[in-house]
Amino acid sequence: MTDTTGDRQDPIKVMVVDDHPMWRDAVARDLAESGFEVVATAGDGDQAVRRAKAAGPDVLVLDLNLPGKPGVQVCKEVVGENPALRVLVLSASGEHADVLEAVKSGATGYLLKSASTGELQDAVRRTAAGDPVFTPGLAGLVLGEYRRLASEPAPASDTGEPKAPRLTDRETEVLRLVAKGLSYKQIAERLVISHRTVQNHVQNTLGKLQLHNRVELVRYAIERGLDDE
């Protein structure tokens, strides 16, 4: 099957995690009725980690306030187990600390529960494509946090400064556009390459730099001033 820029033939596999049964069932039903394949649901953190490993969703729609194991820990564990898994936090909290903690844990996006059904559907599609999705007003906060983290001195190393991994010109070009906040679709259009090719370059770069997700990748790029070029 030919990969298109953001359009896919097969349904996006989604898992919904929330400790409120009525809310969880309603979100799962709305997503299923709009063409997503809901492969699992869970009501607590431990259950979420187990079922995510078994069901293999493309996108995990995750509440932060969970019994047993908090949402940020669930996010860390499932993304650590499967870096290709995208996590979209769907939370009642718009507190900046919660947003930043979720992003640092590996979440691709953060949406408030006040979002409409249409906004949620669009956010899940964009999250599946690897695009950062944030409730309006939060995107600038997250980029500001990336910059703050990048300005902090790196911890001292006993082994001296390691040699910087060598990236290809194209990998560096993609990294620069990621740091500027462009989505994979926008990068593909700008460089006139496929969405899949952009994803491959990002995965190769993550491997070379020994990073785990887009959050760490953006921090790396900003530390080296690539977002200003």
C-alpha positions in Angstrom: 0.0 0.0 0.0 1.3 3.4 -0.9 1.7 5.7 2.1 0.1 9.1 1.5 0.7 12.3 3.3 -1.5 12.0 6.2 -4.2 9.8 4.5 -4.2 6.1 5.2 -6.3 3.3 3.9 -6.4 1.2 7.0 -8.3 2.5 10.1 -6.2 4.0 12.9 -6.1 1.7 15.9 -7.0 3.6 19.1 -7.0 2.6 22.8 -8.9 4.8 25.3 -7.8 5.0 28.9 -9.9 6.8 31.5 -11.1 5.8 35.0 -14.7 7.1 34.4 -16.6 4.3 32.7 -19.3 6.5 31.1 -16.7 9.0 29.7 -14.4 6.2 28.5 -17.3 4.4 26.8 -18.6 7.5 25.2 -15.1 8.5 23.8 -14.6 4.9 22.5 -18.0 4.9 20.9 -17.6 8.3 19.2 -14.2 7.3 17.8 -15.5 3.9 16.6 -18.5 5.5 14.9 -16.2 7.9 13.1 -14.1 5.2 11.5 -11.4 4.5 14.1 -10.7 0.9 15.2 -10.9 0.9 19.0 -8.7 -2.1 20.0 -8.9 -1.8 23.8 -10.0 0.4 26.7 -8.7 0.5 30.3 -9.7 2.1 33.6 -6.5 2.2 35.6 -2.8 2.6 35.0 -1.6 -1.0 35.4 -4.4 -2.3 33.2 -3.5 0.4 30.6 0.1 -0.7 30.3 -0.8 -4.4 30.0 -3.5 -3.9 27.4 -1.5 -1.4 25.4 1.3 -4.0 25.0 -1.3 -6.7 24.0 -3.5 -4.6 21.7 -0.8 -2.6 19.9 -2.7 0.6 19.2 -1.4 3.4 16.9 -2.7 6.1 19.3 -3.3 5.9 23.1 -5.9 8.4 24.2 -4.9 8.8 27.9 -6.3 10.6 30.9 -3.7 11.6 33.5 -5.7 11.1 36.6 -5.7 7.3 37.0 -5.9 4.9 40.0 -2.9 2.6 40.6 -0.4 4.2 38.2 -0.6 7.9 37.1 -1.0 8.7 33.5 2.5 10.2 33.1 4.0 6.9 34.3 1.8 4.9 31.9 3.0 7.2 29.1 6.7 6.7 30.0 6.2 2.9 30.1 4.2 2.4 26.9 6.4 4.8 24.8 9.5 3.2 26.3 8.2 -0.2 25.3 7.1 0.9 21.8 8.5 4.3 20.6 6.2 4.2 17.6 3.2 4.4 19.8 1.6 7.9 19.9 0.1 9.2 23.1 -2.7 11.9 23.0 -3.4 13.1 26.6 -7.1 13.9 27.0 -7.4 15.6 30.4 -9.6 17.9 32.4 -6.5 19.8 33.6 -5.0 22.7 31.7 -2.4 23.3 34.4 0.9 24.1 32.8 2.8 21.7 35.1 0.5 18.8 34.0 1.0 19.6 30.3 4.8 19.8 30.5 5.0 16.7 32.6 3.0 14.8 30.0 5.1 16.0 27.1 8.3 15.1 29.0 6.9 11.7 29.5 6.6 11.2 25.8 3.1 12.4 24.9 2.7 13.6 21.3 -0.2 15.9 22.1 -2.4 17.3 24.9 -6.1 18.1 24.5 -8.6 19.3 27.1 -11.8 17.3 27.7 -13.7 20.5 26.8 -12.8 19.8 23.2 -15.6 18.9 20.8 -15.9 15.4 19.3 -14.7 16.8 15.9 -11.6 18.3 17.6 -10.8 15.0 19.3 -11.2 13.0 16.0 -8.9 15.5 14.2 -6.4 15.3 17.1 -6.3 11.5 16.9 -5.7 11.6 13.2 -2.9 14.1 13.5 -1.4 12.4 16.5 -1.3 9.1 14.5 0.6 11.0 11.8 3.2 12.1 14.3 2.2 15.7 14.5 2.3 17.5 17.8 -1.3 18.4 18.8 -2.1 20.8 21.6 -5.2 22.7 22.8 -4.8 26.3 21.6 -2.6 28.3 23.9 -0.5 25.3 25.0 1.7 24.9 21.9 3.7 28.1 22.8 4.1 26.9 26.4 5.6 23.6 25.3 8.0 25.2 22.8 9.0 27.7 25.5 9.8 24.7 27.8 11.9 23.1 25.1 13.9 26.3 24.9 14.2 26.5 28.7 15.5 22.9 28.9 17.9 23.5 26.1 19.4 26.5 27.9 20.2 24.5 30.9 23.8 23.2 31.0 24.2 19.6 30.2 25.4 17.3 33.0 29.2 16.9 33.2 30.6 13.7 31.7 33.5 11.8 33.2 34.5 10.4 29.9 34.9 13.7 28.1 32.8 15.1 25.3 31.5 12.3 23.1 31.9 12.6 19.3 28.7 14.0 17.7 27.0 11.4 15.6 27.2 12.1 11.9 23.8 12.9 10.3 23.2 13.0 6.6 22.4 16.4 5.0 18.8 15.3 4.6 18.5 14.1 8.2 19.9 17.5 9.4 17.4 19.3 7.1 14.5 17.3 8.6 15.8 17.8 12.1 15.9 21.6 11.5 12.3 21.6 10.4 11.2 19.5 13.3 12.8 22.0 15.7 10.9 24.8 14.0 7.7 23.0 15.0 6.6 21.8 11.6 4.5 18.7 11.4 5.7 15.7 9.4 3.1 16.5 6.7 4.4 20.1 6.4 8.0 18.8 6.2 7.1 16.3 3.5 5.4 19.1 1.5 8.3 21.5 1.9 11.0 18.9 1.0 8.8 17.3 -1.7 9.2 13.8 -0.2 6.6 11.4 1.2 5.3 11.4 4.7 6.8 7.9 5.2 10.2 9.1 4.1 10.1 11.9 6.7 9.2 9.4 9.4 12.1 7.2 8.3 14.6 10.1 8.6 13.3 10.9 12.0 13.6 7.3 13.2 17.1 7.1 11.8 18.1 10.3 13.5 16.6 9.1 16.9 18.7 6.0 16.6 21.9 7.7 15.7 21.5 10.3 18.5 20.3 7.6 21.0 17.1 9.6 21.7 13.7 8.2 22.4 11.0 10.5 21.1 10.2 13.8 19.4 10.5 15.8 22.6 14.2 14.8 23.1 14.8 15.4 19.4 13.5 18.9 19.5 15.5 19.6 22.6 18.7 18.3 20.9 18.0 20.5 17.8 17.3 23.7 19.8 20.5 23.1 21.9 22.5 23.3 18.7 20.6 26.3 17.4 19.0 24.5 14.4 15.7 26.2 15.0 17.3 29.6 14.3 18.8 28.7 11.0 
